[in-house]
Amino acid sequence: MRSWERSLSVLEALRERGQAAGHGWTLDTELLPAHQHQVNALENQGLVELAGRENRAELSALEGRPVRWAARLTPYGHDTLAYGQSRPRAKPSPGSAGPDRQLVELIPSQMAALRVFVGLTGQLRVPPADGLAEQVRTASCDHGIKRWRLHLTQEHMESVAYGLWLHRMTGSATEANRFSREYGVVHSPARAGDEGPPAADGLSSAAGATAPRGAGTSGRG
């Protein structure tokens, strides 16, 4: 369990015990010493309030015994718990398993360009690869690192490179350059025209796809 998950677990325990007690405080008999140490650490972050002398005296009177330690959530602790429990969790995309698929992490601007690309499926002469639109639709976002996670085949990778090449030709080269640098896949119209169907590093260009058969070899001996 990661540190922030442990913190949320402690905050949740404090809230539940405080609500059950009716007065909002979690008492010394309700938490193990190790957990009390964790609570003390959360106090330093402003998430927990430890009972002072007057509060302990009031709680002692209510309990009919000496209360030496008590804690409750601050408003910041309450909001941290509410936010942490509502925060989206990254989930594997359907079809993520399989040796033919590679984990690909895209920055937001790359993902935005890819959504435009798959949204034009019915208008493009060289459409996105089969299944790419579904991968885009079901992609999960790791908000901690601000990356969209997809599991793509090599064909999908080539199609993404083509989509980012279109984005490059109409404005920004950053997204295509980053994809090429991180995954070694780049769309090259010249090479795609020579090779015909989609190859290892790109797809046929739209112009090549609409050219008459044999146009790519005209004028050759």
N, C-alpha and C positions, 0 to 999 in steps of 0.2 A: 504494500500500500504506500502510495506516494505521500509526501508530507502534507500537501493540501487536502488530500483525502482523509488523513488522520485528523486534521484540524476540523474538517466538516463533521466527522464522526463524533468528536468531542463536543462541538457546538450543538449537534442534534441531541446528544445525551443530556446536556444541560437544559435544553429547551423542554424535552419530554419530562424530565424529573421536576423541573420547576413548575410546569403546567399541572402535573399530577399533585404536587404539594399544595397548589392553590395560591401560594404567596410568591411564586416565581423564582425562589432560591433552591439551589441544589446543595444539600448539606454534606458535612464531612463523612457521615456514615453511609452515604449513597455512592461514593466514588472511591476506588482504590487509590492508595498514595501515589502510584505511578501516574494515574489519570489526573490526580490533583496537580502534579507537577506540569502536565501538559496544559492544564487550565491556567496555571500561573504564567506559562509562556504566552498564552493567548491574551492575558491581561496586558502584557507589554505591547501588544499590537492594537490595543484599544477595543478588542472584541468581547472581552469579559470584564465584569466588575466583581471584585472580591469584597465581601462584607467587611465593613469597618466595625469599630467597637460598639457603636450604638445599634447597628443592624444585628450584630451577633447577640447583643443583650436582648433585643426584641424577639429574635428567633429562639433564644434559650428559654424565654418565658413561654413562648408558644409550644415548644417541644417538651418543656418540663425537665430539661437537662442542659448541661453546658454545651453550647455549640461553638466549637473552636475555629471552624472554617466553613465558609459558604460562598457560593458564586452564582452569578446569573449573567445572561447575555446583555450586552449593551445594545443600543439601537444599531450600531455598526455590525455587531456580531449577528444580530437578527437578520439584517439585510444581506450579509455575507452568506449566511446559511440559505436564505431564500434564493439568492442568485445562483449559488453553487448547485443547488438541487434542481434548478430549472435550466442550467446551462446545457446546450446541445452536446451530445457525445458523438464522437466519430464512430461510425459503424462501417463494417466492410461492405463494399458494393456487391450486389448480386453477381455471381460468376467470377468472384475475385480469386477463387482457388484455381489451380491448374498451372502446370509447368510452362505453358505457352503464354502466360500473362506476366506483365511486369508492373510493379507499383510505380506510378508516376504522380509526382506532386507538383501542382501548378500554382503559381501566384495568382491573386485575384484578377489582374489584367489579362493574363493568359486565358483564364477560365471564361472571362467575359468575351474575349475574341472567339473562343471555341463555341460558346453558346450562339453567337451570331452565325458562325459557320454551319452548325447543325440545323439552325433555324431556316437556312436557305436551301435545305435538301431538295425541295421540289423545283428550285430555280437554277441549280448549278448543272453544268454539263459533266463535271467531274464531282459527283456527290460524295458526302462523307461515307466512310467504310461502313458496311453493315454492322450494326450493333454499337457503333460509336455514340449515337444519339442516346441510347439507353444508358450507356456508361456515364454520359454527361448528366443525364436526368437524375441518376441515383448516386452521383458522387457525394462524398462526405467531406466536410470541412473540419480540419484540425484548427480550432480557433487559437490554440496556444502558439502555433507557428504561422498562422494565417496562410495555410496551404490547402488546396483542394486535392483530395486523394482519389485516384482512379486506378483500375487494374486493366491494362491494355495489352492487346496482342500486338505483334509487329505490324500487322496491317493497320490497326488503329493508330499506332505511332506514326506511320507514314501519312495517314490521313490528317492527323493533328498537325504534322509538319506542313502539309499543304494549306490547311486552314490558317495557320500562323503566317505562311508565306503570303496569302491573300491579304492578311492584316498588315503585313509589312509593306506590300505594294500600295496600300491605300492610306498609309499614315505612319505607323510606328514599327521600327525594326527590333525594339527591345525584346518583345515576347518571343519572336522567332530565334533571335540570337541566343537567348537564354536557354530555350529548348534544345537548340543544337549543341550548346556548350555542355549541358547537363546530361543529355541522352544520346548525343551523337547522331541525331536524325535531322536531316535538312532536306527541304524540297529544292530540286534543281530543275528548272524547266528545260534547259538544254539537254541534260542527261535523260530526263523523262521522255523528251521527244525522240532521242536515239533508241531508247529501250522499249518504247511502246507502253505496255501495261505497267502498273505500279511496280516499282523495283524496291530494292532494300533501303534506299535513301530518299524516296519521293514518289509522287504520283505523276501520271500524265498531265500535262498542262491542259487548260480548257481549250486553248487553241489547237493543240495536238489532237484532242478528242473529237473536234469537229472537222478536222481536215479530211479530205478525201483519202480513201485507202491508198497507201503507197506514196502519199505526199511527203512523208518524212524521208524517203529515199530518192526523190526525184533529182535528176541531174547527176546521179552517181553512175559510174561505169559498172 
